[in-house]
């Protein structure tokens, strides 16, 4: 019997949490529900979920704080839920390390599709999902991006980053000097038709640049009006 993937649902609205659990249970996921931030951190350790669905507006410790604490020790995929649709809220959630962001009210089929897509992309990066025969490593002076063991070495030091950041960096670096539009990057990295806006890409590029500074031999370059490229300097 196949092992069910576990989803931790964090929402102080019991009706919404139960509804999400119902949708996911029908799709053969195992779920656990908590209603506040402190319990979310505890359950993340005990339940060991494959993905967390995290509401922003929680009593006590809010969703932003929960995400920040999770990211200190784990790359657990996180989909944020919020009734707030402002760009600032989306960007802040993504900057803190969320993998996706959905606005309430949401369509059940879309939520399930996003859960599956995030899990699919995350599982593709796990070391035990890649054999030596299809090892994926990109190397440049001072930079090694390895999807086989999910690692980035920059100037001789390991750099921690969530799955989406690493895959975005790898995707750009694997095609040096090729320009990609934001829409192309969304399609290739997120793996499905992303219903948010292209600022998602800008946020992840910003986070990469904070961790990976430009080198004399290469840089993550903006092509104004188009998108981004990993530029190799001759």
N, C-alpha and C positions, 0 to 999 in steps of 0.2 A: 504493500500500500504506500502510495506517495505521501511524503510528509507535507502537511499543509503549511503554507507560509503564514506568518503571524503578523497581524496588524494591530497596533495600539491606537485606540481612539481616545482623544483627549478633548472633551467638550463639556461645559457646565450645563448645557441644555440637554436634559436626559432624553427628551423626545428625538432630538436631532441625532444624538449619539446612538440611540437604539435603532434609528432608521438607517444610519450608515452601517451599523453592524449587520442589519438584516440584508442590505444590498450585498455586502462583502461575503457574508456567510453563504448566500445563494451561489456565489462564485467560488465556493470551496476554500475560502480563507478562514483561518482561526482568528477570532478577535478577542480583545480585552478592552474594557471601558473604564476610564477614570474621569473625574470631574474637576480636578484642580491641578495646579502646577507641581506642587510637592509630591502628590501621588504619581504624577506622570514620570518624574525622575526616578522614584522608587520602582515603579512598575517596569520602566525601561530596563532596569538592571535585573529584575526578577523574571519578567515575562520573556525577555530577550526577543523583541519583535524584529521582523524584517523591514518594517516601515512604520512610521508614526504619522497619523493624521492629527494635526495640532491646531486647535482653535486659538485665536489671539486673545480674545477677551475672557480671561479666566479670573476667578477670585484669588486674591493673594498674589502669587507669582504668575505674571501673565505669559502669553505664548512666546513673546520675544525673549524673555528671561530664560524660559525653558529651553528654547532653541540655543541660546548662548551657552547654557550649561552643558547641554548635550554635545555641542561642537568642541568643547574642551577636551573630550575624551573619546568621541565616537564619530564615525561617518554615517551613522544611521540615516537612511533616507527620510526626509521630512516633507510632508505636504501641508502647508498652512491653510487654514480656513478662516475667513473673516467676513463680516458684514461691511467692512470698510473697503471701498473700491478705489480710494485715492492712490495716485501713483506713488506718493511718499511711503505709504504703508507697504505697498508691494516691494518697492526698492529696498526698504529697511529689512523686510523679511528675507529677501534674497541675499542681501549683504551679510546677514547674520548666519547664512548657510543653508537656508531652506532650498529644497530642490524644485518646488513648485508652489503655486499660490492660487487658491480658488476663492471666488466671492460667493457668499450666500445671497439668495437661495441658489442652489446648484442643481444641475440635472444628474440624476443617479447614474445614468449610463456614462456620462462624461467623467464623473468621479471614479468609477470603476476603471474606465479606460486609462485615466491618468495614473491610478495606483499601479496598474499592470505595466504601463510604459516606464514609470520610474523604477520599478522593480527589475524590469527587463534590462534597462541600461545599467543599473547598479550590479546586477548579477554578472553581466558581461565583463565587468572590471575585476571581479573577485579572482584571486590567484588560482583557486581550484577549478575555475571554469575555463582556464586557458592551458593548453599543453605546450611543451617546448617546441613542437612542430609549427605552431602558429603564434609563437612569441612575437610580441609587438614592442619594439624598443626604438626610440629615436634619440640620436646623440648629436650634440653640437659642443663646441668648446665651452666648458663650464656648465653644461646642462645635459642631463640624461633623464628622459621620460620613459618609464617602463610600465606598461600596462599588464605585463605578466605577473609582477608582484606588487602592482599598484604603488609605485614610488616615483618621486621626483628628487633628483640630486642637483642642487644648484650651488656652484662654487664649492663643491666638496661637502656640502651639508644637506641632509634630508629636509624636504619641505612638505609639511602636512597640508593637504587640501581635500575638500569634498570631491566626490566622484565627478560631478559635472564640470568643475574647474579643470581637473586633470584631463578629462576627455576632450574638453575644448582646447586645452594647450596642446595635447597630442595631435588632435585633428589638424590644427593650424601648422604645427611644426612638421608634420608628416608630408605636407605639401608646401615646401618653402617657396616664397615669393608669389604664391597664387592668392589672388584676392577673392574673398568670400563675402557675399552680402549677409546682412543680419538674418534674412529669411532663410538662406542656405544653411547658416550655422544652426538656427533653431531646428530646422528639419533634420539635420544630420546628428546633432548632439542630443536633442530631446526625443527624437525618434517618432514623433507623431505631430499632428497638426496642432501647434500650440496656439491657444486662443487668447493668450495675453498679448502684450505689445513687445516690440523688438528691444525695448529698454532692458529686458532680461539679459540679452547678450552684452549690452554695455556694462551692466552691473558686474557680470562675471569677468569681463575683460579688465575692469577696474581692479577687482580683487586679485587677478593674476598679476597685474602690474605692481601691486603693492608687495607681492611676494617674490616676483621674478623681475628684477631690474634689467634694463637693456644692457646688452653686452657689446663690445666693440665689433664682434663678428655677426651679431644678430639682434633683432628687436621685434617686439610685437607692435606693429605699425597700424595706424588708422589711415584708411583711404577715404578721405572726406567725400561725403555724399554717396558712398558705396558700402563700405564695411571695414574688414580687417584682413591683415595678412601677417604671416611670420616671415619677416624680411631678413634675408641673409646678405650680409655686406661683403663685397669682394675686396 
